[in-house]
Every structure is written in structure tokens, then in C-alpha cells.
Amino acid sequence: MTVLKTRLFQPPTFLFFLCFFAASSGTAFAADSKAVAGATLFRDKGCAYCHGANAQGTQKGPSLAAVRKNMKPAQISAQIENGGQKMPSFSDSLSHDEVAQLVAFLRAKHRPAPAPVAEPAKTPASVSNPGQ
């Protein structure tokens, strides 16, 4: 009687898939964290003033809802840094990392909500002692 041994995964194949999924999930997490940081910048740097809180557009600025389909990342970066038409340049007030975070936010398929606004630290009220 002959017994056949079968393996579902051979060690090299299994390691390959394990490394592949670990690397791809790390990349997705990095992109997600950039998009969340970009959402916070969008709110804090005043982008929402012209483009609306959800980038839906206002009378001051156009909707950015379809920007991920209509513009490449380099085009979005150039628009933010150089401005154009009615949009001012933000190259003096944003770093290259911040621009990349805004691009990640604008290009996200499902745009994340910005991080909550930090509460200011409460300081105890000063106590005055008129008797001294």
C-alpha cells in the first residue's frame, strides 16, 4: 500500500504569500494614515472655507468630489502649491509632506473624517485672596 503525502502549502509559497499580504496591508495603512492627516489639514488650513466641509464645493470654490478621477496626483499637488484661476498658491504655507497628505485625502476612494479637534487644556482659575 502506497501512502501519498500532500501539503496544502509548501513553506516557500506560504512565506511568499505571508510577506505579500503583510506588505500590502502596511501600505494600505500608511495611505490611510496620510489620508486622515490630509482630512485634518483640509479642515485646519482653511480648504473647507472655499471647497466646503465635505469638499462638495461652495460659491467660492469648486467641488472636489471627482478630483481623484479627473486629476493625477502631480496635477493636484501643482494646483495646491501654485494655485490657479481664483485659487491662491499655498507653497509658502504648506510643506511638501502636507501637500502629499492633502493629495492622499483628495484621492482616497472613501474620504476619511478628520481627526477630532483637541480640547484646549483647562487651567485652574486663579484664586485671589483680598485679605492678604
C-alpha contacts under 8 A as a table, 3 or more apart, distances in Angstrom:
res1	aa1	res2	aa2	distance
7	R	10	Q	6.38
9	F	13	T	6.38
9	F	14	F	5.68
10	Q	13	T	5.41
10	Q	14	F	6.07
11	P	14	F	5.09
11	P	15	L	6.06
12	P	15	L	5.18
12	P	16	F	6.16
13	T	16	F	5.09
13	T	17	F	6.41
14	F	17	F	5.30
14	F	18	L	6.11
15	L	18	L	4.98
15	L	19	C	6.05
16	F	19	C	5.30
16	F	20	F	6.08
17	F	20	F	4.95
17	F	21	F	6.13
18	L	21	F	5.44
18	L	22	A	6.14
19	C	22	A	5.09
19	C	23	A	6.02
20	F	23	A	5.26
20	F	24	S	6.14
21	F	24	S	5.12
21	F	25	S	6.00
22	A	25	S	5.35
22	A	26	G	6.21
23	A	26	G	5.17
23	A	27	T	6.28
24	S	27	T	5.09
24	S	28	A	6.24
25	S	28	A	5.02
25	S	29	F	6.16
26	G	29	F	5.05
26	G	30	A	6.19
27	T	30	A	5.10
27	T	31	A	6.22
28	A	31	A	5.12
28	A	32	D	6.07
29	F	32	D	4.98
29	F	33	S	6.09
30	A	33	S	5.17
30	A	34	K	6.23
31	A	34	K	5.10
31	A	35	A	6.18
31	A	104	A	6.86
32	D	35	A	5.02
32	D	36	V	6.20
33	S	36	V	5.09
33	S	37	A	6.16
34	K	37	A	5.05
34	K	38	G	6.01
34	K	100	A	7.81
34	K	101	Q	4.99
34	K	102	L	7.98
34	K	104	A	6.02
34	K	105	F	7.10
35	A	38	G	4.82
35	A	39	A	6.11
35	A	101	Q	5.85
35	A	102	L	6.96
35	A	103	V	7.81
35	A	104	A	4.77
35	A	105	F	3.98
35	A	106	L	7.72
35	A	108	A	6.73
35	A	111	R	7.27
35	A	112	P	6.72
36	V	39	A	5.00
36	V	40	T	6.40
36	V	101	Q	7.99
36	V	105	F	6.73
36	V	112	P	5.70
36	V	113	A	6.73
36	V	114	P	5.79
36	V	115	A	6.86
37	A	40	T	5.17
37	A	41	L	6.27
37	A	101	Q	6.05
37	A	102	L	7.69
37	A	105	F	7.76
37	A	114	P	7.11
37	A	115	A	7.52
38	G	41	L	4.94
38	G	42	F	5.98
38	G	98	E	7.13
38	G	100	A	7.89
38	G	101	Q	4.31
38	G	102	L	4.18
38	G	103	V	7.25
38	G	104	A	6.58
38	G	105	F	4.98
38	G	106	L	7.95
38	G	114	P	7.72
39	A	42	F	5.00
39	A	43	R	6.44
39	A	102	L	6.93
39	A	105	F	5.78
39	A	111	R	7.73
39	A	112	P	6.58
39	A	113	A	6.18
39	A	114	P	4.55
39	A	115	A	7.55
40	T	43	R	5.24
40	T	44	D	6.01
40	T	113	A	7.75
40	T	114	P	4.33
40	T	115	A	5.76
41	L	44	D	4.92
41	L	45	K	5.45
41	L	98	E	7.48
41	L	101	Q	7.91
41	L	102	L	6.88
41	L	114	P	7.97
42	F	45	K	5.76
42	F	46	G	6.43
42	F	47	C	5.05
42	F	48	A	6.23
42	F	102	L	6.72
43	R	46	G	5.76
43	R	47	C	6.21
43	R	48	A	5.65
43	R	53	A	7.14
43	R	114	P	7.25
44	D	47	C	7.68
46	G	49	Y	5.29
46	G	50	C	7.60
47	C	50	C	5.92
47	C	51	H	6.02
47	C	52	G	7.55
48	A	51	H	4.91
48	A	52	G	4.38
48	A	53	A	4.68
48	A	54	N	7.31
48	A	55	A	6.58
49	Y	52	G	5.83
49	Y	53	A	7.33
50	C	57	G	7.02
50	C	58	T	6.13
50	C	59	Q	7.55
50	C	60	K	4.95
50	C	61	G	4.71
50	C	62	P	7.79
51	H	54	N	7.73
51	H	55	A	4.96
51	H	56	Q	6.32
51	H	57	G	4.32
51	H	58	T	5.64
51	H	60	K	7.10
51	H	61	G	4.90
51	H	62	P	5.96
51	H	63	S	6.05
51	H	64	L	7.11
52	G	55	A	4.78
52	G	56	Q	5.52
52	G	57	G	5.12
52	G	58	T	5.82
52	G	61	G	7.99
52	G	63	S	7.80
53	A	56	Q	7.28
55	A	63	S	5.65
55	A	64	L	5.24
55	A	65	A	6.25
56	Q	62	P	7.50
56	Q	63	S	4.49
56	Q	64	L	6.20
56	Q	65	A	6.08
57	G	60	K	7.71
57	G	61	G	5.59
57	G	62	P	4.51
57	G	63	S	3.61
57	G	64	L	6.68
58	T	61	G	5.33
58	T	62	P	6.26
58	T	63	S	7.14
59	Q	62	P	7.47
61	G	87	M	7.88
63	S	66	A	7.64
64	L	67	V	5.14
64	L	106	L	7.39
65	A	68	R	7.66
66	A	69	K	5.46
66	A	70	N	6.31
67	V	70	N	5.01
67	V	71	M	5.62
67	V	106	L	6.89
67	V	107	R	7.15
68	R	71	M	5.84
68	R	72	K	7.10
68	R	106	L	6.37
68	R	107	R	4.54
68	R	108	A	7.41
68	R	109	K	7.89
69	K	72	K	7.84
71	M	75	Q	5.85
71	M	76	I	6.30
72	K	75	Q	5.23
72	K	76	I	6.41
73	P	76	I	5.16
73	P	77	S	6.19
73	P	103	V	6.39
73	P	107	R	7.65
74	A	77	S	5.06
74	A	78	A	6.12
75	Q	78	A	5.08
75	Q	79	Q	6.16
76	I	79	Q	5.09
76	I	80	I	6.26
76	I	103	V	6.49
77	S	80	I	5.21
77	S	81	E	6.06
77	S	99	V	6.28
77	S	100	A	7.23
77	S	103	V	6.61
78	A	81	E	5.12
78	A	82	N	5.60
78	A	83	G	7.41
79	Q	82	N	5.38
79	Q	83	G	4.90
79	Q	84	G	6.57
79	Q	89	S	7.82
80	I	83	G	5.54
80	I	89	S	6.39
80	I	90	F	5.93
80	I	91	S	7.39
80	I	99	V	7.17
81	E	89	S	5.32
81	E	90	F	4.90
81	E	91	S	4.38
81	E	94	L	7.87
81	E	99	V	7.64
82	N	88	P	7.27
82	N	89	S	4.51
82	N	90	F	6.69
82	N	91	S	6.56
83	G	86	K	7.65
83	G	87	M	4.91
83	G	88	P	4.66
83	G	89	S	4.13
83	G	90	F	7.00
84	G	87	M	5.17
84	G	88	P	6.57
84	G	89	S	7.46
89	S	92	D	7.59
90	F	93	S	5.32
90	F	94	L	5.93
91	S	94	L	5.58
91	S	95	S	7.20
92	D	95	S	7.81
94	L	98	E	5.81
94	L	99	V	6.39
95	S	98	E	5.10
95	S	99	V	6.30
96	H	99	V	5.08
96	H	100	A	6.20
97	D	100	A	5.02
97	D	101	Q	6.22
98	E	101	Q	4.98
98	E	102	L	6.24
99	V	102	L	5.07
99	V	103	V	6.16
100	A	103	V	5.01
100	A	104	A	6.14
101	Q	104	A	5.01
101	Q	105	F	6.24
102	L	105	F	5.03
102	L	106	L	6.14
103	V	106	L	5.06
103	V	107	R	5.92
104	A	107	R	5.16
104	A	108	A	5.95
105	F	108	A	5.27
105	F	111	R	6.12
105	F	112	P	7.38
106	L	111	R	7.16
107	R	111	R	7.96
108	A	111	R	5.21
108	A	112	P	7.92
129	N	132	Q	6.02
